[in-house]
């Protein structure tokens, strides 16, 4: 009977020690999944935007401000006109950048355009991690993706 009385409450103590670790692990897995989902959404939006550039109307391709704005709208809102809510929270016009059209290979007449998007990913449960020993660690980082596509209407 002496051994049984020493074991009483041990399971509760063990659960108290291990439960925060298990919860942190589960929340981390959820945040990682959410980050992958947002990266996938960003890549799909970029693909639609680059396709807008690729099939632009006209005989001679010119990457002007009108086409850039239509492409940014397609990436941000999923349509060629400005909408009310973006496909990802916090995605902005300034997150989208364009390269000048270029020939690839250089001697060919095939023209390509490259579009880059950089999105600042923010965790759901806060953007910093307090270390209790020094400065807090930032948990924000950029999700960056780019795509190159051949210009189809280049008279």
SEBAPA-46287 format. One line per field, with one value per residue: residue number from 0; residue in one letter; chain; x, y, z of N, C-alpha, C in turn. Coordinates in nm, 4 decimals. Each point is the difference from the previous one (the first is absolute). Layout:
seq = NUM; ...
type = A; ...
mol = A; ...
n.xx = X; ...
n.yy = Y; ...
n.zz = Z; ...
ca.xx = X; ...
ca.yy = Y; ...
ca.zz = Z; ...
c.xx = X; ...
c.yy = Y; ...
c.zz = Z; ...
//
This chain:
seq = 0; 1; 2; 3; 4; 5; 6; 7; 8; 9; 10; 11; 12; 13; 14; 15; 16; 17; 18; 19; 20; 21; 22; 23; 24; 25; 26; 27; 28; 29; 30; 31; 32; 33; 34; 35; 36; 37; 38; 39; 40; 41; 42; 43; 44; 45; 46; 47; 48; 49; 50; 51; 52; 53; 54; 55; 56; 57; 58; 59; 60; 61; 62; 63; 64; 65; 66; 67; 68; 69; 70; 71; 72; 73; 74; 75; 76; 77; 78; 79; 80; 81; 82; 83; 84; 85; 86; 87; 88; 89; 90; 91; 92; 93; 94; 95; 96; 97; 98; 99; 100; 101; 102; 103; 104; 105; 106; 107; 108; 109; 110; 111; 112; 113; 114; 115; 116; 117; 118; 119; 120; 121; 122; 123; 124; 125; 126; 127; 128; 129; 130; 131; 132; 133; 134; 135; 136; 137; 138; 139; 140; 141; 142; 143; 144; 145; 146; 147; 148; 149; 150; 151; 152; 153; 154
type = X; X; X; X; X; X; X; X; X; X; X; X; X; X; X; X; X; X; X; X; X; X; X; X; X; X; X; X; X; X; X; X; X; X; X; X; X; X; X; X; X; X; X; X; X; X; X; X; X; X; X; X; X; X; X; X; X; X; X; X; X; X; X; X; X; X; X; X; X; X; X; X; X; X; X; X; X; X; X; X; X; X; X; X; X; X; X; X; X; X; X; X; X; X; X; X; X; X; X; X; X; X; X; X; X; X; X; X; X; X; X; X; X; X; X; X; X; X; X; X; X; X; X; X; X; X; X; X; X; X; X; X; X; X; X; X; X; X; X; X; X; X; X; X; X; X; X; X; X; X; X; X; X; X; X
mol = A; A; A; A; A; A; A; A; A; A; A; A; A; A; A; A; A; A; A; A; A; A; A; A; A; A; A; A; A; A; A; A; A; A; A; A; A; A; A; A; A; A; A; A; A; A; A; A; A; A; A; A; A; A; A; A; A; A; A; A; A; A; A; A; A; A; A; A; A; A; A; A; A; A; A; A; A; A; A; A; A; A; A; A; A; A; A; A; A; A; A; A; A; A; A; A; A; A; A; A; A; A; A; A; A; A; A; A; A; A; A; A; A; A; A; A; A; A; A; A; A; A; A; A; A; A; A; A; A; A; A; A; A; A; A; A; A; A; A; A; A; A; A; A; A; A; A; A; A; A; A; A; A; A; A
n.xx = 0.0806; 0.1195; 0.0234; -0.1198; 0.0270; 0.1177; -0.0763; -0.0739; -0.0682; 0.0759; -0.1098; -0.0591; 0.1056; 0.0047; -0.1313; 0.0179; 0.0974; -0.0607; -0.1131; 0.0708; 0.0866; -0.0942; -0.0559; 0.1214; 0.0253; -0.1183; 0.0155; 0.1226; -0.0490; -0.0962; 0.0908; 0.0753; -0.1075; -0.0296; 0.1280; -0.0017; -0.1149; 0.0518; 0.1069; -0.0787; -0.0751; 0.1124; 0.0448; -0.1179; -0.0012; 0.1265; -0.0320; -0.1111; 0.0769; 0.0926; -0.1016; -0.0433; 0.1250; 0.0054; -0.1280; 0.0786; -0.1039; -0.0086; 0.0479; 0.0328; 0.0687; -0.0705; 0.0960; -0.1186; -0.0270; -0.0754; 0.0905; 0.0922; -0.0857; -0.0317; 0.1309; 0.0306; -0.1031; 0.0449; 0.1205; -0.0345; -0.0842; 0.0780; 0.0071; -0.0281; -0.1074; 0.0231; 0.0208; -0.0822; 0.0261; 0.1223; 0.0685; 0.0944; -0.0242; -0.0021; -0.0443; 0.1069; -0.0345; 0.0588; -0.0747; -0.0536; 0.0986; 0.0422; 0.0439; 0.0943; -0.0817; 0.0355; 0.0985; -0.0483; 0.1065; 0.1094; 0.0387; -0.0870; -0.1174; 0.0194; -0.1034; 0.0599; -0.0867; 0.0641; -0.0848; 0.0301; -0.0301; 0.0039; -0.0426; -0.0237; 0.0448; -0.1155; 0.0585; -0.0903; 0.0949; 0.0381; 0.0609; 0.0062; 0.1183; -0.0540; 0.1292; -0.0483; 0.0951; -0.0688; 0.0376; -0.1207; -0.0353; 0.0220; -0.1283; 0.0016; -0.0367; 0.0737; -0.1177; 0.0997; -0.0654; 0.0479; -0.0396; 0.0515; -0.0574; -0.0123; 0.0295; -0.1303; -0.0414; 0.1032; -0.1021
n.yy = -0.1188; -0.0092; -0.0938; -0.0458; 0.0302; -0.0495; -0.0869; 0.0241; 0.0422; -0.1075; -0.0635; 0.0641; -0.0261; -0.1259; -0.0045; 0.0587; -0.0863; -0.1050; 0.0379; 0.0939; -0.0980; -0.0854; 0.0905; 0.0340; -0.1283; -0.0218; 0.1075; -0.0443; -0.1223; 0.0515; 0.0747; -0.1078; -0.0706; 0.0960; -0.0031; -0.1320; 0.0083; 0.0953; -0.0771; -0.1060; 0.0708; 0.0430; -0.1241; -0.0437; 0.0971; -0.0286; -0.1271; 0.0335; 0.0711; -0.0941; -0.0809; 0.0937; 0.0054; -0.1306; 0.0123; 0.1014; 0.0823; -0.0024; 0.0650; 0.1140; -0.0891; 0.0728; -0.0097; 0.0581; 0.1166; 0.0129; -0.0620; 0.0775; 0.1007; -0.0378; -0.0169; 0.1145; 0.0528; -0.0662; 0.0416; 0.1256; 0.0200; -0.0615; 0.1283; 0.0420; 0.0136; 0.1133; -0.0794; -0.0604; -0.1274; -0.0041; -0.0779; 0.0821; -0.0087; 0.1290; -0.0685; 0.0647; 0.1113; 0.0545; -0.1057; 0.0573; -0.0676; 0.0726; -0.0915; 0.0627; 0.0004; -0.1280; -0.0135; -0.1210; -0.0523; 0.0661; -0.0968; -0.0562; -0.0207; -0.1061; 0.0725; 0.0267; -0.0155; 0.0570; -0.0620; 0.0851; -0.0828; 0.0948; -0.0962; 0.0939; -0.1204; 0.0025; -0.0588; -0.0924; -0.0559; 0.0909; 0.1164; -0.0157; -0.0499; 0.0095; 0.0305; 0.1053; -0.0103; 0.0503; 0.0367; 0.0431; -0.1196; 0.0635; -0.0292; 0.1272; -0.0458; 0.0374; -0.0157; -0.0460; 0.0387; -0.0613; 0.0565; -0.0758; 0.0801; -0.0772; 0.1110; -0.0256; 0.1210; -0.0354; 0.0486
n.zz = 0.0000; 0.0482; -0.0936; 0.0234; 0.1229; -0.0345; -0.0639; 0.1058; -0.1065; -0.0197; -0.0382; 0.0992; 0.0713; -0.0460; 0.0105; 0.1175; 0.0063; -0.0492; 0.0598; 0.0622; 0.0121; 0.0322; 0.0771; 0.0410; 0.0052; 0.0535; 0.0758; 0.0189; 0.0092; 0.0740; 0.0634; 0.0019; 0.0296; 0.0859; 0.0331; -0.0079; 0.0642; 0.0769; 0.0076; 0.0131; 0.0832; 0.0543; -0.0107; 0.0396; 0.0901; 0.0264; -0.0060; 0.0643; 0.0815; 0.0038; 0.0120; 0.0828; 0.0440; 0.0087; 0.0269; 0.0320; -0.0191; -0.1312; -0.1054; 0.0563; 0.0688; 0.0865; 0.0913; -0.0216; 0.0558; -0.1084; -0.0754; 0.0556; -0.0080; -0.1245; -0.0189; 0.0582; -0.0651; -0.1063; 0.0357; 0.0235; -0.1019; -0.0909; -0.0336; -0.1228; 0.0739; 0.0626; 0.1012; 0.0837; -0.0281; 0.0507; -0.0863; 0.0433; 0.1300; -0.0285; -0.1035; -0.0492; -0.0679; 0.1034; 0.0307; -0.1083; -0.0605; -0.1010; -0.0853; -0.0631; -0.1041; -0.0113; -0.0887; -0.0238; -0.0545; 0.0242; -0.0820; 0.0805; -0.0584; 0.0766; 0.0393; 0.1145; 0.0967; 0.1005; 0.0823; 0.0980; 0.0993; 0.0921; 0.0800; 0.0897; 0.0306; 0.0643; 0.1039; 0.0184; 0.0717; -0.0879; -0.0108; 0.1313; 0.0299; 0.1207; 0.0049; 0.0655; -0.0937; -0.0991; -0.1202; -0.0320; -0.0408; -0.1151; -0.0104; -0.0414; -0.1162; -0.1046; -0.0592; -0.0716; -0.1086; -0.1056; -0.1134; -0.0950; -0.0906; -0.1082; -0.0644; -0.0030; 0.0310; -0.0709; -0.0710
ca.xx = -0.0806; 0.0852; 0.0326; -0.1190; -0.0197; 0.1008; -0.0356; -0.1237; 0.0166; 0.1136; -0.0514; -0.0403; 0.1225; 0.0573; -0.0859; 0.0225; 0.1304; 0.0057; -0.1111; 0.0383; 0.0878; -0.0851; -0.0819; 0.0869; 0.0285; -0.1210; -0.0211; 0.1049; -0.0381; -0.1111; 0.0528; 0.0773; -0.1000; -0.0595; 0.1007; 0.0030; -0.1245; 0.0119; 0.0989; -0.0680; -0.0933; 0.0822; 0.0516; -0.1118; -0.0353; 0.1072; -0.0179; -0.1095; 0.0472; 0.0976; -0.0787; -0.0593; 0.1047; 0.0375; -0.1003; -0.0449; -0.0467; 0.0820; 0.0988; 0.1337; -0.0085; 0.0607; -0.0327; -0.0270; -0.0602; -0.1346; 0.0141; 0.0529; -0.1098; -0.0906; 0.0678; -0.0010; -0.1372; -0.0248; 0.0731; -0.0522; -0.1445; -0.0534; -0.0721; 0.0801; -0.0338; 0.0218; -0.1099; -0.0096; 0.0856; 0.1079; -0.0004; 0.0710; -0.0058; 0.1229; 0.0675; -0.0105; 0.0524; 0.1461; 0.0589; 0.0121; 0.0977; 0.0109; 0.1249; -0.0231; -0.0027; 0.1315; 0.0034; 0.0687; 0.1369; 0.0142; -0.0084; -0.1323; -0.1038; -0.0921; 0.0124; -0.0493; -0.0123; 0.0082; -0.0736; 0.0358; -0.0883; 0.0530; -0.1091; 0.0455; -0.0827; -0.0083; -0.0672; -0.1312; 0.0066; 0.0932; 0.1105; 0.1286; 0.0164; 0.0735; 0.0986; 0.0169; 0.1404; 0.0549; -0.0973; -0.0982; 0.0315; -0.1089; -0.0465; -0.0412; 0.0973; -0.0665; -0.0253; 0.0352; -0.0129; 0.0111; -0.0368; 0.0363; -0.0862; 0.0214; -0.1020; -0.0603; -0.0412; 0.1108; 0.0007
ca.yy = 0.1188; 0.1175; 0.0378; 0.0583; 0.1375; 0.0844; 0.0157; 0.0773; 0.1334; 0.0067; 0.0155; 0.1397; 0.0788; -0.0282; 0.0643; 0.1440; 0.0305; -0.0321; 0.0582; 0.1209; -0.0363; -0.0593; 0.1067; 0.0831; -0.0779; -0.0021; 0.1340; 0.0234; -0.0750; 0.0740; 0.1222; -0.0395; -0.0326; 0.1262; 0.0668; -0.0684; 0.0351; 0.1365; -0.0010; -0.0587; 0.1023; 0.1041; -0.0520; -0.0085; 0.1365; 0.0463; -0.0680; 0.0680; 0.1322; -0.0113; -0.0382; 0.1247; 0.0673; -0.0825; 0.0028; 0.1383; 0.0311; 0.0889; -0.0660; 0.0216; -0.0063; 0.1073; -0.0144; 0.1351; 0.0077; -0.0579; -0.1456; -0.0317; 0.0125; -0.1142; -0.1184; 0.0116; -0.0273; -0.1437; -0.0672; 0.0404; -0.0170; -0.1094; 0.0576; 0.1051; 0.1292; 0.0009; -0.0534; 0.0474; -0.0774; -0.0693; -0.1451; -0.0219; 0.1222; 0.0779; 0.0035; 0.1369; 0.0265; 0.0118; -0.1334; -0.0577; 0.0698; -0.0508; 0.0211; 0.0431; -0.1161; -0.0366; -0.1112; -0.1171; 0.0515; 0.1399; 0.0152; -0.0387; 0.1027; -0.0331; 0.0956; -0.0480; 0.0984; -0.0621; 0.0726; -0.0437; 0.0412; -0.0241; 0.0189; -0.0139; -0.0956; 0.0280; -0.1089; 0.0309; 0.0164; 0.1051; 0.0138; -0.0101; -0.1044; 0.0551; -0.0976; 0.0232; 0.0223; 0.1064; 0.0570; -0.0922; -0.0498; 0.0236; -0.1203; 0.0374; -0.0158; 0.0179; -0.1080; 0.0577; -0.0889; 0.0702; -0.0825; 0.0525; -0.0551; 0.0533; 0.0905; -0.0684; 0.0965; 0.0932; 0.0273
ca.zz = 0.0000; 0.0041; -0.1374; -0.0624; 0.0474; -0.0630; -0.1408; -0.0109; -0.0550; -0.0918; -0.1369; -0.0161; -0.0102; -0.1320; -0.0996; 0.0110; -0.0597; -0.1426; -0.0748; -0.0752; -0.1119; -0.1040; -0.0568; -0.0824; -0.1204; -0.0828; -0.0540; -0.0999; -0.1193; -0.0597; -0.0607; -0.1176; -0.1014; -0.0426; -0.0815; -0.1293; -0.0687; -0.0495; -0.1080; -0.1151; -0.0479; -0.0614; -0.1260; -0.0946; -0.0383; -0.0881; -0.1283; -0.0708; -0.0392; -0.1082; -0.1182; -0.0485; -0.0770; -0.1131; -0.1070; -0.0163; -0.1339; -0.0819; -0.0859; 0.0554; 0.1453; 0.0787; 0.1422; 0.0480; 0.1337; -0.0041; 0.0070; 0.1332; 0.0963; -0.0213; 0.0533; 0.1470; 0.0450; -0.0126; 0.1075; 0.1307; 0.0188; -0.0793; -0.1138; -0.0621; 0.0594; 0.1449; 0.0798; 0.1377; 0.0901; -0.0700; 0.0178; 0.1264; 0.0806; 0.0049; -0.1296; -0.0504; -0.1340; 0.0050; 0.0130; -0.1342; -0.0838; -0.1363; -0.0732; -0.1374; -0.0904; -0.0504; -0.0952; 0.0538; 0.0088; -0.0399; -0.1451; -0.0488; 0.0037; 0.1086; 0.1104; 0.1279; 0.1070; 0.1322; 0.1036; 0.1357; 0.1085; 0.1334; 0.0963; 0.1386; 0.0730; 0.1432; 0.0704; 0.0565; 0.1450; 0.0380; -0.0938; 0.0681; 0.1006; 0.1125; 0.0477; 0.1427; 0.0318; -0.0839; -0.0909; -0.0573; -0.1335; -0.0941; -0.0671; -0.1349; -0.1075; -0.1294; -0.0941; -0.1286; -0.1139; -0.1278; -0.1138; -0.1302; -0.1027; -0.1348; -0.0507; -0.1139; -0.1024; -0.0190; -0.1431
c.xx = 0.0854; 0.0338; -0.1175; -0.0204; 0.1041; -0.0344; -0.1225; 0.0304; 0.1155; -0.0455; -0.0418; 0.1218; 0.0641; -0.0807; 0.0202; 0.1319; -0.0045; -0.1084; 0.0365; 0.0891; -0.0827; -0.0879; 0.0818; 0.0331; -0.1209; -0.0289; 0.1044; -0.0312; -0.1149; 0.0464; 0.0810; -0.0942; -0.0655; 0.0967; 0.0089; -0.1243; 0.0096; 0.1036; -0.0622; -0.0993; 0.0752; 0.0514; -0.1099; -0.0432; 0.1051; -0.0141; -0.1100; 0.0440; 0.0978; -0.0700; -0.0677; 0.1012; 0.0265; -0.0966; -0.0558; -0.0371; 0.0981; 0.1046; 0.1416; -0.0118; 0.0750; -0.0463; -0.0176; -0.0691; -0.1396; 0.0060; 0.0546; -0.1114; -0.1017; 0.0593; 0.0026; -0.1390; -0.0316; 0.0687; -0.0633; -0.1456; -0.0594; -0.0841; 0.0801; -0.0343; 0.0188; -0.1243; 0.0033; 0.0901; 0.1015; -0.0069; 0.0745; -0.0039; 0.1363; 0.0783; -0.0257; 0.0586; 0.1525; 0.0696; 0.0266; 0.1004; 0.0146; 0.1421; -0.0366; -0.0038; 0.1391; -0.0129; 0.0776; -0.0106; 0.0109; -0.0176; -0.1402; -0.0966; -0.1042; 0.0260; -0.0676; -0.0121; -0.0015; -0.0712; 0.0370; -0.1044; 0.0677; -0.1067; 0.0540; -0.0967; 0.0079; -0.0718; -0.1302; 0.0093; 0.1004; 0.1190; 0.1373; -0.0031; 0.0884; 0.0931; 0.0240; 0.1448; 0.0612; -0.1104; -0.0941; 0.0411; -0.1217; -0.0359; -0.0500; 0.1117; -0.0722; -0.0196; 0.0223; -0.0134; 0.0105; -0.0332; 0.0391; -0.0882; 0.0258; -0.1168; -0.0561; -0.0390; 0.1083; 0.0273; 0.1292
c.yy = 0.1258; 0.0486; 0.0685; 0.1448; 0.0956; 0.0297; 0.0891; 0.1420; 0.0134; 0.0207; 0.1450; 0.0905; -0.0202; 0.0675; 0.1512; 0.0404; -0.0170; 0.0686; 0.1310; -0.0295; -0.0577; 0.1069; 0.0923; -0.0702; -0.0021; 0.1368; 0.0332; -0.0722; 0.0702; 0.1270; -0.0316; -0.0353; 0.1252; 0.0786; -0.0646; 0.0313; 0.1411; 0.0098; -0.0560; 0.0995; 0.1108; -0.0451; -0.0110; 0.1388; 0.0568; -0.0631; 0.0677; 0.1376; -0.0043; -0.0415; 0.1235; 0.0778; -0.0757; 0.0112; 0.1404; 0.0273; 0.0905; -0.0767; 0.0131; 0.0091; 0.1167; -0.0174; 0.1394; -0.0046; -0.0616; -0.1515; -0.0431; 0.0068; -0.1126; -0.1277; 0.0022; -0.0286; -0.1485; -0.0770; 0.0307; -0.0390; -0.1173; 0.0462; 0.1185; 0.1405; -0.0097; -0.0496; 0.0539; -0.0765; -0.0796; -0.1501; -0.0407; 0.1295; 0.0707; 0.0042; 0.1363; 0.0118; 0.0012; -0.1351; -0.0659; 0.0820; -0.0726; 0.0178; 0.0554; -0.1251; -0.0256; -0.1173; -0.1152; -0.1125; 0.1373; 0.0207; -0.0311; 0.1175; -0.0298; 0.0942; -0.0558; 0.1168; -0.0763; 0.0889; -0.0621; 0.0503; -0.0377; 0.0382; -0.0220; -0.0896; 0.0302; -0.1169; 0.0461; 0.0376; 0.1047; 0.0037; -0.0008; -0.1127; 0.0564; -0.1062; 0.0085; 0.0287; 0.1146; 0.0570; -0.1069; -0.0370; 0.0221; -0.1304; 0.0293; -0.0328; 0.0083; -0.1329; 0.0615; -0.1045; 0.0831; -0.0972; 0.0727; -0.0660; 0.0702; 0.0887; -0.0607; 0.0961; 0.1042; 0.0175; -0.0107
c.zz = 0.0000; -0.1409; -0.0674; 0.0441; -0.0597; -0.1458; -0.0197; -0.0498; -0.0981; -0.1445; -0.0258; -0.0153; -0.1370; -0.1106; 0.0010; -0.0654; -0.1521; -0.0830; -0.0720; -0.1208; -0.1152; -0.0652; -0.0897; -0.1312; -0.0934; -0.0616; -0.1067; -0.1299; -0.0720; -0.0705; -0.1259; -0.1154; -0.0558; -0.0880; -0.1379; -0.0823; -0.0590; -0.1117; -0.1278; -0.0606; -0.0718; -0.1365; -0.1050; -0.0473; -0.0951; -0.1382; -0.0816; -0.0479; -0.1157; -0.1289; -0.0605; -0.0841; -0.1296; -0.1174; -0.0219; -0.1452; -0.0725; -0.0773; 0.0545; 0.1520; 0.0633; 0.1436; 0.0589; 0.1366; 0.0037; 0.0125; 0.1359; 0.1049; -0.0150; 0.0592; 0.1526; 0.0553; -0.0072; 0.1125; 0.1356; 0.0215; -0.0771; -0.1171; -0.0521; 0.0484; 0.1511; 0.0731; 0.1415; 0.0961; -0.0808; 0.0280; 0.1266; 0.0805; 0.0028; -0.1303; -0.0642; -0.1400; -0.0001; 0.0153; -0.1349; -0.0798; -0.1338; -0.0507; -0.1372; -0.0885; -0.0580; -0.0955; 0.0619; -0.1004; -0.0645; -0.1501; -0.0542; 0.0045; 0.1077; 0.1168; 0.1240; 0.0966; 0.1324; 0.1013; 0.1347; 0.0986; 0.1313; 0.1017; 0.1404; 0.0762; 0.1492; 0.0670; 0.0650; 0.1481; 0.0458; -0.0923; 0.0664; 0.1028; 0.1102; 0.0558; 0.1495; 0.0401; -0.0781; -0.0860; -0.0541; -0.1424; -0.0894; -0.0701; -0.1416; -0.0986; -0.1334; -0.0721; -0.1376; -0.1084; -0.1271; -0.1117; -0.1277; -0.1039; -0.1322; -0.0391; -0.1278; -0.1121; -0.0186; -0.1487; -0.0629
//
